[in-house]
Amino acid sequence: MNKKTLMTFLQASKVLVKVDNIVYAEKAFVINQVMKHVLVSKLSETETIKLLTLVHKYVQNELALSFKNNNLIVEFFDEEEKTVDDVLASSL
């Protein structure tokens, strides 16, 4: 994902905060990493949709995404942490 596309997505998702001439995009790093993974991995359409659903839920503050040892960690605010494989099996 190029920077312009990422910025457009972040603006549309209303997760950018502008203060004077400084733009704060707290979730940009994680979203960019997930999108890079989607683009370089040979995922099925279903797996891609599930990962994009996780990004959407992350932007909507329904869950937290982070990386630990090159694994995507999904933390539901009312449940314990799960790896992306667990979430892919149970999401949607």
C-alpha positions as CSV (number, residue, x, y, z in Angstrom):
1,M,0.0,0.0,0.0
2,N,1.5,3.3,-1.0
3,K,1.5,6.3,1.4
4,K,-1.1,8.2,-0.5
5,T,-3.5,5.3,-0.5
6,L,-2.9,4.8,3.3
7,M,-3.5,8.4,4.0
8,T,-6.7,8.5,2.0
9,F,-7.9,5.4,3.9
10,L,-7.0,7.0,7.2
11,Q,-8.8,10.2,6.3
12,A,-11.9,8.4,5.2
13,S,-11.8,6.4,8.4
14,K,-11.5,9.6,10.5
15,V,-8.5,8.3,12.4
16,L,-6.2,11.2,11.5
17,V,-5.9,14.1,13.8
18,K,-4.4,17.4,12.5
19,V,-2.9,19.9,14.9
20,D,-1.5,22.9,13.1
21,N,0.6,21.4,10.3
22,I,1.2,18.1,12.1
23,V,-0.8,15.0,11.3
24,Y,-1.2,12.3,14.0
25,A,-2.2,8.8,12.7
26,E,-1.9,6.5,15.7
27,K,-3.1,3.5,13.9
28,A,-1.3,4.0,10.6
29,F,1.7,1.7,11.4
30,V,-0.4,-1.4,12.2
31,I,-2.8,-0.8,9.3
32,N,0.1,-0.5,6.9
33,Q,1.7,-3.7,8.2
34,V,-1.5,-5.6,7.9
35,M,-2.1,-4.3,4.3
36,K,1.5,-5.2,3.4
37,H,0.8,-8.7,4.6
38,V,-2.4,-8.9,2.5
39,L,-0.6,-7.7,-0.6
40,V,2.4,-10.1,-0.4
41,S,0.7,-13.2,1.0
42,K,-1.1,-15.7,-1.2
43,L,-4.3,-15.5,0.8
44,S,-7.7,-16.8,-0.3
45,E,-10.4,-14.3,-0.9
46,T,-12.1,-15.3,2.4
47,E,-8.9,-14.8,4.4
48,T,-8.3,-11.4,2.8
49,I,-11.9,-10.4,3.6
50,K,-11.4,-11.5,7.2
51,L,-8.2,-9.5,7.6
52,L,-9.8,-6.5,6.1
53,T,-12.7,-6.9,8.5
54,L,-10.2,-6.9,11.4
55,V,-8.7,-3.7,10.1
56,H,-12.2,-2.2,9.9
57,K,-13.0,-3.3,13.5
58,Y,-9.6,-1.9,14.6
59,V,-10.4,1.5,13.0
60,Q,-13.8,1.4,14.7
61,N,-12.1,0.7,18.1
62,E,-13.8,-2.6,18.5
63,L,-10.5,-4.5,19.0
64,A,-6.8,-3.9,19.2
65,L,-4.2,-5.1,16.7
66,S,-0.5,-5.4,17.4
67,F,2.4,-7.5,16.3
68,K,4.4,-9.8,18.5
69,N,7.3,-11.9,17.0
70,N,6.0,-11.2,13.5
71,N,2.5,-12.5,14.4
72,L,-0.6,-10.4,14.3
73,I,-2.2,-10.3,17.7
74,V,-5.9,-9.5,18.0
75,E,-7.1,-8.3,21.4
76,F,-10.9,-8.1,21.9
77,F,-11.7,-5.6,24.5
78,D,-13.9,-8.2,26.3
79,E,-11.8,-11.3,25.7
80,E,-8.2,-12.5,25.9
81,E,-5.6,-12.1,23.1
82,K,-5.8,-14.4,20.1
83,T,-3.4,-14.9,17.2
84,V,-4.7,-14.0,13.8
85,D,-5.1,-17.7,12.9
86,D,-7.6,-18.1,15.8
87,V,-9.5,-15.0,14.7
88,L,-9.5,-16.1,11.0
89,A,-11.1,-19.4,12.1
90,S,-13.8,-17.7,14.1
91,S,-14.4,-14.3,12.5
92,L,-17.3,-13.3,10.2
